[in-house]
Amino acid sequence: MRFWRRKQREDESAGDASTIAVDDREPVDEPQAGPLHMAEVLDLTEEETEELHEQTTRAVERTRKGWFSRLGGVFQSADFDESLWEEIEEILISADCGVETTGNLLAELRQQVDDYGMKKSSEVRDLLRDNLIRILEEPGVDLPRWALADAPSPLVIVVVGVNGAG
């Protein structure tokens, strides 16, 4: 059945064993390790950097006014009582923290509040903030760790998520 076979190109059919491919490209300089700022990566002027900052601020404004303000409203009262736990849970789940993550976070937070005997809303708020930061800084999976200088080239980072999965 010749119909299904791939046609050979002339250079494939006349393959010569003495032909060797030589890479004559210039070597690429190794990237410098260290913290990168978006302005450095994009090579922006100071004016362009300020504009990028303003755009980013406007982009997160809805989130800031949404669940951050709702969460801040929970801690307006001076004393923290049992009725506020459900409200915090609702806010975190609606903010796409995920049901499992929210449950684990609140269970740990309740334990810490009981252990430390906290009664003030400001203390619970600070403890919640510290726990959220800890979760963001310590991923639950063992991610590959390499310096920017050791990164493969080209470097591609793909972030995939599902709404509501946490």
Buried (B, 14 or more C-beta within 10 A) or exposed (E): EEEEEEEEEEEEEEEEEEEEEEEEEEEEEEBEEEEEEEBEEEEBEEEEBEEBEEEEEEEEEEEEEBBEEBBEEBBEEEEBEEEBBEEBBEBBBEBBBBEEBBBBBBEBBEEBBEEEEBEEBEBBBEBBEEBBEEBEEEEEEEEEEEEEEEBEEEEEEEEEEEEEEB
